[in-house]
Amino acid sequence: MCSSWTGVTCSGSPERVTALNLAGNNLTATVGAGLGVLDALVTLDLSHCGLTGTLPAALSNISTLVQLTLNDNALDGPLPPEWQVLTALQMLQLSRNPLVVSGAC
């Protein structure tokens, strides 16, 4: 059922959202903490959406997340320290956002 929605990929029984691609949709909103309930999500692409605000710590609830793409928005602030638990994360794209980075690499 949810696989018929544009930008949404689901799998399993019962169906669970595994990919959300809303890139370029001009959402002009904040990244909602509610995304943290999508605990089967593997890929999240919200690039080029006009998103503002800070990066939500709630994304750390998605232990299955492998790819997170948030580039080309207006997201600011630091990376949430809670994201350290995202051990499955292989690709993180945050370019072209006014984020605050502190500490040594």
TASULPE-V968338 format. One record per helix or strand of 2 or more residues. SS is the DSSP state (@ for helix, = for strand). FROM is the first residue (numbers start at 1). LEN is the number of residues. Records with the same first field share a line. If there is no record, write none. Layout:
# TASULPE-V968338
SS=FROM-LEN + FROM-LEN
This chain:
# TASULPE-V968338
@=2-3 + 33-5 + 57-5 + 81-5
==8-4 + 16-6 + 43-3 + 52-3 + 67-3 + 74-5 + 91-3 + 99-2
